[in-house]
Amino acid sequence: MQQYIDGQRTEATSGQSQDLTDPSTGEVIGTVDLASTADVDAAVAAAARAFPQWSRAPHVERAEALTKAAAILDGMAEELAQAESRQGGKPIRLAREFDVPGSIDNVSFFAGAARNLEGRATAEYDGEHTSSIRREPIGVVGSISPWNYPLQMAAWKVLPAIAAGNTIVLKPSELTPLTSVMFAEAFTRAGVPDGVVNIVTGRGDEAGAHLLRHPDVGMVSFTGSTRVGRTVLEAASGTAKRVHLELGGKAPFVVFDDADLEAAIHGAVAGSLINTGQDCTAATRAIVHRSVHDDFVAGVAELFEKVVLGPVADEATDLGSLISFEHRERVAGMVERARGYARIVTGGAAPTDGDLAKGAYYRPTLVAGAPTDSEIVRDEVFGPVLAVVPFDSDDEAIALANDTVYGLAASAWTRDVFRAQRASREIAAGCVWINDHIPIISEMPHGGYKQSGFGKDMSAYSFDDYTQVKHVMSDITGVARKEWHRTIFRTP
């Protein structure tokens, strides 16, 4: 897999590459070029050359190009789903029904949003000048996307940037670059000028680090861990770049005593196991009223044991593999340490027989009885692991939900409208679902509070991050000697 610079696939000047592996089988499915700093320079230069034309293009032209891209991507849907499934170990059903259609819908949304980039009303606030607001693109955006949702994260990075008139250099994870390059090619086919969308396929410590510090990059956007997010902030500070961060999460899943318990149990299973738990918004901390705690644990355990692990190409497979054997060891290590202070209700092991043993699979794992200050409750596992803790009062439930450095997403389960309203007000998270957990829509923003980052993906709110606001103030009097001049100098 080559990178994509200035409208075409190009070989990395480093001459280096690495294998791409299907983590569900351990099979090598291809190779990816590893970009050097020179490749990053070439991509940034291409984006800088393309910026004047693209930024000045009428909004309708940008919108029409995105509309064409959506149609092209729709025609590529099965090809995209297959690539997304194999490079990430995702069940094909998830790729076909969630990743790919969601990404295409995002393109369609921004095709419409591109025509609605407007400032606030023009007015004469002091009686002598007309003030107006221009919302303008920033320039070249440098983005780094993660391996857990390669196609969707490429869409979330590219679309608001280019819809607003910016150009972009995206570095996807070197583990999962296939669909990012395919995504970029669709925009060229749709008539987006060369250099507007560029993909460099290197490692973070070389290509990514150089992109973050590049003097010709005006904004950086990063999705990944909070730990690396701090490094991004430091790198961007050298040239005072605009920064957009979507970082880790430890989403609380609050079940009150009046909740529909069957709905909560099914919601917890779906919300904690989506993408094999490799989701920053996944339900990871079930905070459950003591009166229904045991029934909730029993119900979730029963459903966890029915989840089908299998080949990712099989439509019957519910749960795919983790991204790598290395990551599985990290997840397993956290669960093994939890055995010393909590109860592993079900799961807690990798398959050891048959074809599943060849992949980085890990069984759905339910943990109960862990102290609220323990690693399994506080730290991001990023795997198919759900920890359950009890609470006795509504005040305690809200306090436990907020007892985290993260604030990306949360959910509350109750039939009481006032409880639901309180949870939505008082839980400190960028998204609070009521009686559901995980659904996202293109029209609404996604982004976090606290150490889950800042800025928004999706929706028109994302334009606040990918544009800069200019105030234009025009004299309407025609008077040469303004009254305010006397505060600086006096004339006869």
Legacy VTK file of the C-alpha trace (Angstrom):
# vtk DataFile Version 3.0
C-alpha trace
ASCII
DATASET POLYDATA
POINTS 492 float
0.000 0.000 0.000
1.489 3.288 -1.143
0.718 6.670 0.329
-1.428 9.235 -1.490
0.095 12.638 -2.225
-1.003 15.338 -4.663
-3.693 13.203 -6.263
-1.776 9.981 -6.786
-0.298 7.001 -5.020
3.416 7.473 -4.399
6.176 5.311 -3.009
7.787 6.394 0.233
11.231 7.928 -0.220
12.422 6.015 2.842
12.316 2.765 0.874
10.934 1.163 4.026
7.719 -0.788 4.475
6.057 -3.087 6.962
3.639 -5.982 6.749
-0.095 -5.465 7.169
-1.614 -8.269 9.210
-5.172 -9.461 9.663
-5.208 -9.737 13.476
-8.056 -12.239 13.408
-5.883 -14.806 11.626
-2.307 -13.585 11.945
-2.135 -13.677 8.136
-0.109 -11.056 6.258
-2.481 -9.337 3.826
-0.088 -6.820 2.288
2.583 -4.246 2.991
2.465 -0.526 3.680
5.070 2.085 2.804
6.527 3.946 5.768
6.741 7.654 5.053
9.869 9.626 5.843
9.982 13.265 6.907
10.648 14.084 3.249
7.327 12.463 2.314
5.546 14.531 4.942
7.199 17.655 3.524
5.980 16.696 0.037
2.426 16.134 1.263
2.345 19.430 3.167
3.748 21.250 0.147
1.032 19.723 -2.064
-1.645 20.773 0.423
-0.218 24.290 0.623
-0.238 24.623 -3.185
-3.851 23.428 -3.337
-5.093 25.700 -0.557
-5.529 29.011 -2.466
-7.722 27.463 -5.174
-9.749 25.246 -2.825
-10.278 27.876 -0.131
-11.605 30.370 -2.676
-13.849 27.888 -4.473
-17.544 28.774 -4.195
-19.241 26.801 -1.471
-21.478 25.152 -4.014
-18.446 23.725 -5.860
-17.101 22.157 -2.687
-20.559 20.809 -1.915
-20.974 19.298 -5.374
-17.588 17.570 -5.148
-18.517 16.041 -1.800
-21.855 14.895 -3.170
-20.058 13.115 -6.017
-17.610 11.572 -3.545
-20.498 10.177 -1.489
-21.887 8.451 -4.594
-18.474 7.053 -5.519
-17.923 5.733 -1.999
-21.378 4.180 -2.011
-20.365 2.246 -5.103
-17.238 1.092 -3.258
-19.139 0.061 -0.112
-18.430 -3.664 -0.228
-14.773 -3.142 -1.158
-14.403 -0.720 1.745
-16.136 -3.095 4.159
-13.877 -5.983 3.203
-10.722 -3.913 3.614
-11.924 -2.421 6.902
-12.774 -5.863 8.250
-9.497 -7.528 7.329
-7.084 -4.802 8.384
-8.695 -4.353 11.796
-10.081 -7.795 12.628
-13.643 -6.427 12.563
-16.689 -8.629 11.968
-17.856 -7.989 8.422
-21.362 -7.274 9.743
-20.036 -4.342 11.779
-18.067 -2.986 8.827
-21.001 -3.317 6.422
-23.728 -2.011 8.700
-21.904 0.571 10.835
-18.463 1.718 9.682
-19.062 2.084 5.959
-22.623 3.471 5.820
-21.880 5.829 8.703
-18.851 7.202 6.891
-20.745 7.686 3.629
-23.561 9.439 5.484
-20.956 11.769 6.972
-19.804 12.693 3.455
-23.389 13.422 2.436
-23.940 15.553 5.534
-20.873 17.699 4.928
-21.833 18.113 1.290
-24.865 19.991 2.582
-23.053 21.701 5.442
-20.435 23.099 3.045
-23.131 25.385 1.607
-24.074 26.768 5.012
-20.787 28.217 6.279
-21.907 31.655 7.323
-21.082 34.374 9.831
-23.409 36.271 12.105
-25.708 39.087 11.082
-24.260 42.295 9.676
-25.109 45.403 11.703
-24.034 48.940 12.636
-23.228 48.490 16.296
-21.777 52.001 16.832
-23.774 53.831 14.166
-20.662 54.718 12.168
-19.389 51.340 10.958
-20.860 48.196 9.503
-19.529 45.084 11.206
-19.673 41.654 9.643
-18.180 38.260 10.407
-16.278 36.105 7.937
-15.667 32.451 8.723
-12.486 31.468 6.906
-10.426 28.277 6.572
-7.194 27.943 8.510
-4.894 26.481 5.870
-3.144 23.118 5.885
-4.511 20.747 8.530
-2.315 17.924 9.819
-4.378 15.049 11.210
-3.528 11.772 12.889
-6.185 9.056 13.089
-6.255 5.802 15.092
-6.590 2.142 14.174
-9.905 1.332 15.833
-12.198 2.973 13.241
-9.876 3.708 10.301
-12.525 4.698 7.754
-14.787 6.629 10.101
-11.878 8.478 11.673
-10.554 9.405 8.223
-14.010 10.784 7.445
-14.226 12.688 10.721
-10.836 14.293 10.054
-11.070 14.988 6.329
-14.662 16.123 5.916
-15.021 19.179 8.173
-11.544 20.291 7.132
-12.143 20.300 3.384
-15.812 21.312 3.563
-14.617 24.472 5.311
-12.033 25.127 2.584
-8.899 23.765 4.235
-6.546 21.203 2.732
-5.340 18.223 4.733
-2.504 15.786 5.302
-3.783 12.743 7.197
-1.561 10.146 8.806
-3.606 7.033 9.598
-2.272 4.303 11.833
0.349 2.245 10.034
-1.633 -0.813 11.209
-4.776 0.139 9.268
-4.080 2.480 6.324
-6.028 0.726 3.548
-9.395 2.468 3.702
-7.876 5.909 4.357
-6.071 5.784 0.997
-9.195 4.439 -0.721
-11.197 7.267 0.862
-8.775 9.909 -0.437
-8.837 8.464 -3.958
-12.625 8.817 -4.046
-12.317 12.585 -3.623
-9.899 12.869 -6.528
-12.327 10.874 -8.681
-15.069 13.261 -7.576
-13.174 16.264 -8.889
-11.559 17.551 -5.704
-8.294 19.194 -6.848
-5.011 17.354 -6.387
-3.359 18.124 -3.071
-6.545 18.856 -1.147
-6.561 15.399 0.501
-3.203 13.703 1.137
-2.403 10.508 3.065
1.024 9.698 4.511
1.392 6.151 5.793
4.251 6.352 8.255
4.837 5.704 11.916
3.930 8.164 14.614
7.448 8.674 15.927
8.727 9.879 12.548
5.993 10.899 10.106
3.477 11.826 12.790
5.916 13.808 14.905
7.167 15.735 11.866
3.627 16.525 10.724
2.704 17.903 14.152
5.687 20.249 14.197
5.655 21.272 10.547
5.792 25.077 10.256
3.424 25.118 7.264
0.682 23.216 9.117
-1.793 25.629 10.693
-3.862 23.153 12.690
-3.418 19.653 14.057
-6.178 17.176 14.842
-5.500 13.989 16.757
-7.615 11.060 17.904
-6.001 8.581 20.259
-4.917 8.104 23.843
-4.787 10.900 26.398
-1.114 10.133 26.995
-0.210 10.770 23.350
-2.605 13.716 23.272
-0.388 15.522 25.778
2.550 14.998 23.410
0.494 16.467 20.561
-0.194 19.582 22.618
3.489 20.001 23.371
4.448 19.531 19.718
1.868 22.031 18.501
2.908 24.652 21.033
6.172 25.325 19.209
4.347 27.128 16.403
1.115 27.930 18.303
-1.026 25.741 16.059
-4.764 25.303 16.448
-5.307 21.938 18.186
-8.261 19.532 18.091
-8.139 16.451 20.329
-10.439 13.450 20.775
-8.812 11.325 23.444
-9.570 8.432 25.771
-12.699 7.587 27.695
-14.051 5.524 30.558
-17.754 5.823 29.913
-20.115 5.333 32.864
-23.270 3.298 32.273
-25.609 4.315 35.108
-28.529 1.979 35.851
-31.081 3.369 38.312
-33.434 1.158 40.307
-36.438 2.010 38.088
-34.671 1.192 34.803
-36.009 -1.293 32.279
-33.534 -3.962 33.349
-33.820 -6.043 30.181
-33.088 -2.973 28.064
-30.154 -2.026 30.301
-28.669 -5.526 30.113
-28.889 -5.625 26.323
-27.582 -2.078 26.107
-24.611 -2.922 28.316
-23.647 -5.898 26.173
-23.901 -3.950 22.923
-22.316 -0.820 24.381
-19.350 -2.596 25.931
-18.573 -5.036 23.119
-18.890 -2.837 20.036
-15.692 -3.113 17.994
-14.454 -5.649 20.577
-14.520 -2.866 23.157
-11.946 -0.857 21.199
-14.029 2.296 21.324
-13.415 5.402 23.436
-17.152 5.740 24.037
-17.750 2.068 24.882
-19.579 1.305 28.126
-16.784 0.301 30.493
-18.087 1.187 33.973
-21.573 -0.082 34.798
-22.730 1.837 37.867
-25.791 -0.085 39.030
-28.246 0.461 41.885
-27.653 -2.139 44.568
-31.253 -3.376 44.429
-30.818 -4.549 40.806
-27.054 -5.109 40.816
-27.076 -8.897 41.089
-29.786 -9.350 38.462
-27.899 -7.022 36.134
-24.642 -8.940 36.582
-26.374 -12.269 35.999
-28.148 -11.009 32.893
-25.040 -9.476 31.328
-22.994 -12.605 32.085
-25.609 -14.789 30.404
-25.587 -12.651 27.248
-21.791 -12.353 27.217
-21.557 -16.140 27.094
-23.841 -16.241 24.048
-21.771 -13.776 22.015
-20.276 -15.537 18.983
-16.548 -15.224 18.381
-15.652 -16.359 14.902
-14.069 -15.616 11.539
-14.557 -11.970 10.699
-15.772 -12.805 7.179
-18.693 -14.788 8.624
-21.965 -12.832 8.930
-22.786 -14.895 12.029
-19.751 -13.591 13.939
-20.562 -11.086 16.694
-17.105 -10.350 18.085
-13.870 -10.015 16.155
-10.304 -9.939 17.358
-8.370 -7.221 19.087
-6.045 -5.176 16.900
-2.894 -7.168 17.751
-1.476 -9.845 20.006
0.474 -7.128 21.804
-2.719 -5.250 22.595
-4.417 -8.469 23.710
-1.600 -9.023 26.195
-2.210 -5.560 27.589
-5.943 -6.221 28.014
-5.323 -9.663 29.500
-2.769 -8.209 31.902
-5.297 -5.769 33.321
-7.845 -8.552 33.778
-5.285 -10.845 35.427
-4.312 -8.130 37.885
-8.015 -7.589 38.638
-8.283 -11.199 39.834
-6.374 -10.125 42.906
-9.036 -7.669 44.058
-12.251 -8.480 42.120
-14.348 -11.332 40.759
-14.171 -12.330 37.094
-17.783 -13.332 36.524
-17.264 -14.619 32.997
-14.607 -14.461 30.302
-11.117 -13.411 31.253
-9.336 -15.617 28.723
-8.364 -15.953 25.088
-9.588 -18.904 22.991
-7.007 -21.670 22.942
-8.528 -24.125 20.448
-9.157 -24.136 16.711
-8.726 -21.291 14.276
-9.576 -18.628 16.866
-6.320 -19.416 18.651
-4.483 -18.064 15.592
-5.987 -14.600 16.064
-5.890 -11.935 18.761
-9.297 -12.884 20.186
-10.353 -12.314 23.799
-13.593 -13.462 25.369
-16.159 -10.950 26.662
-15.218 -10.324 30.274
-17.389 -9.160 33.155
-15.757 -7.960 36.386
-17.658 -7.427 39.646
-16.656 -6.373 43.131
-13.739 -4.154 42.099
-12.994 -1.127 44.322
-13.861 2.167 42.662
-10.216 3.262 42.851
-8.871 0.106 41.177
-7.136 -0.035 37.808
-9.920 -1.970 36.082
-12.482 0.672 37.103
-10.393 3.793 36.532
-8.116 3.097 33.549
-9.041 2.633 29.903
-8.879 -1.085 29.016
-9.839 -0.734 25.338
-11.061 -4.296 25.119
-14.238 -6.377 25.685
-14.246 -5.789 29.447
-17.056 -4.348 31.584
-16.629 -3.586 35.296
-19.742 -3.316 37.501
-19.928 -1.315 40.737
-23.002 -0.769 42.959
-24.482 2.479 44.281
-27.169 3.316 46.857
-28.359 6.858 46.079
-28.777 9.100 43.072
-26.166 11.485 44.460
-23.681 8.620 44.718
-24.449 7.481 41.171
-23.707 10.916 39.705
-20.569 11.238 41.831
-19.288 7.845 40.684
-20.047 8.674 37.056
-17.957 11.837 37.347
-15.162 10.223 39.364
-12.829 9.986 36.370
-10.346 12.123 34.493
-12.279 11.350 31.310
-15.486 12.843 29.971
-16.203 11.598 26.475
-19.521 9.763 26.814
-21.969 8.338 29.342
-25.441 6.871 29.578
-28.230 6.817 32.147
-30.971 4.208 32.333
-34.230 5.221 34.023
-37.971 5.581 33.446
-38.040 8.778 35.541
-37.894 11.904 33.365
-36.499 13.990 36.221
-33.704 11.511 36.895
-32.928 11.483 33.192
-32.803 15.277 33.069
-30.569 15.414 36.131
-28.175 12.861 34.669
-27.975 14.744 31.379
-27.233 17.985 33.258
-24.803 16.750 35.879
-22.757 14.003 34.237
-19.648 15.700 32.857
-19.358 14.193 29.388
-19.557 15.418 25.825
-22.397 13.004 25.065
-24.989 11.597 27.483
-27.354 8.957 26.139
-30.636 8.226 27.906
-31.760 4.573 27.788
-29.240 3.750 25.065
-25.481 3.737 24.602
-23.357 4.213 21.437
-25.591 5.571 18.615
-24.119 8.554 16.768
-25.523 10.676 13.967
-23.822 12.976 11.480
-25.952 15.972 12.464
-24.816 15.963 16.107
-21.338 16.661 17.536
-18.935 14.175 19.082
-16.231 15.313 21.493
-15.181 15.239 25.095
-14.797 17.056 28.385
-11.806 17.005 30.739
-8.928 14.746 29.637
-11.031 13.297 26.824
-9.976 16.306 24.782
-11.641 19.316 23.197
-13.210 20.214 19.887
-15.975 18.451 18.000
-16.126 15.872 15.241
-19.147 15.584 12.933
-21.982 18.135 12.738
-21.799 21.819 11.873
-20.220 22.408 15.301
-16.987 20.959 13.918
-16.620 24.062 11.734
-15.836 26.016 14.907
-12.579 24.052 15.071
-11.708 24.059 11.365
-12.345 27.747 10.677
-11.168 31.070 12.054
-13.456 34.023 12.612
-12.610 37.389 11.087
-14.315 40.649 12.048
-14.599 43.108 9.151
-15.483 46.700 10.159
-16.256 49.269 7.449
-16.747 53.001 7.888
-20.104 54.240 6.611
-19.711 58.001 7.321
-17.111 59.079 4.767
-15.771 61.536 7.377
-11.984 62.014 7.245
-11.576 63.223 10.817
-13.270 60.734 13.079
-14.494 61.822 16.495
-12.440 59.146 18.218
-9.201 60.582 16.749
-9.248 63.281 19.445
-8.363 60.644 22.011
-4.989 60.245 20.263
-4.248 63.787 18.921
-6.000 67.128 18.777
-6.175 69.258 15.671
-7.668 72.716 15.057
LINES 1 493
492 0 1 2 3 4 5 6 7 8 9 10 11 12 13 14 15 16 17 18 19 20 21 22 23 24 25 26 27 28 29 30 31 32 33 34 35 36 37 38 39 40 41 42 43 44 45 46 47 48 49 50 51 52 53 54 55 56 57 58 59 60 61 62 63 64 65 66 67 68 69 70 71 72 73 74 75 76 77 78 79 80 81 82 83 84 85 86 87 88 89 90 91 92 93 94 95 96 97 98 99 100 101 102 103 104 105 106 107 108 109 110 111 112 113 114 115 116 117 118 119 120 121 122 123 124 125 126 127 128 129 130 131 132 133 134 135 136 137 138 139 140 141 142 143 144 145 146 147 148 149 150 151 152 153 154 155 156 157 158 159 160 161 162 163 164 165 166 167 168 169 170 171 172 173 174 175 176 177 178 179 180 181 182 183 184 185 186 187 188 189 190 191 192 193 194 195 196 197 198 199 200 201 202 203 204 205 206 207 208 209 210 211 212 213 214 215 216 217 218 219 220 221 222 223 224 225 226 227 228 229 230 231 232 233 234 235 236 237 238 239 240 241 242 243 244 245 246 247 248 249 250 251 252 253 254 255 256 257 258 259 260 261 262 263 264 265 266 267 268 269 270 271 272 273 274 275 276 277 278 279 280 281 282 283 284 285 286 287 288 289 290 291 292 293 294 295 296 297 298 299 300 301 302 303 304 305 306 307 308 309 310 311 312 313 314 315 316 317 318 319 320 321 322 323 324 325 326 327 328 329 330 331 332 333 334 335 336 337 338 339 340 341 342 343 344 345 346 347 348 349 350 351 352 353 354 355 356 357 358 359 360 361 362 363 364 365 366 367 368 369 370 371 372 373 374 375 376 377 378 379 380 381 382 383 384 385 386 387 388 389 390 391 392 393 394 395 396 397 398 399 400 401 402 403 404 405 406 407 408 409 410 411 412 413 414 415 416 417 418 419 420 421 422 423 424 425 426 427 428 429 430 431 432 433 434 435 436 437 438 439 440 441 442 443 444 445 446 447 448 449 450 451 452 453 454 455 456 457 458 459 460 461 462 463 464 465 466 467 468 469 470 471 472 473 474 475 476 477 478 479 480 481 482 483 484 485 486 487 488 489 490 491
